[in-house]
């Protein structure tokens, strides 16, 4: 996708995989099976795309909502 905004999640040493999956399912709206796969992809300092949005404000709000739960999220232009 070009011309939009990508929300990414970075690995951290604090949150458990269960916490990450819960936030991705409840806050981001990912299907539970997909949300449960992402923590394993984050191991070793990796990052994973969790959403692509056309509006910058919506992307920043989503990233901020994940940050409330202690997750390390960022927004990038695509």
NORFEN-V352994 format. One record per backbone hydrogen bond with DSSP energy under -1.0 kcal/mol. NH is the residue of the N-H (numbers start at 1). CO is the residue of the C=O. If there is no record, write none. Layout:
# NORFEN-V352994
((NH,CO) (NH,CO))
This chain:
# NORFEN-V352994
((5,53) (6,76) (7,51) (8,74) (9,48) (10,72) (11,46) (20,16) (21,17) (22,18) (23,19) (24,20) (25,21) (26,22) (27,23) (28,23) (30,24) (35,31) (36,32) (38,34) (42,38) (46,42) (48,9) (50,7) (51,7) (53,5) (59,55) (60,56) (61,57) (62,58) (63,59) (64,60) (65,61) (66,62) (67,63) (68,64) (70,67) (71,66) (74,8) (76,6) (78,4))
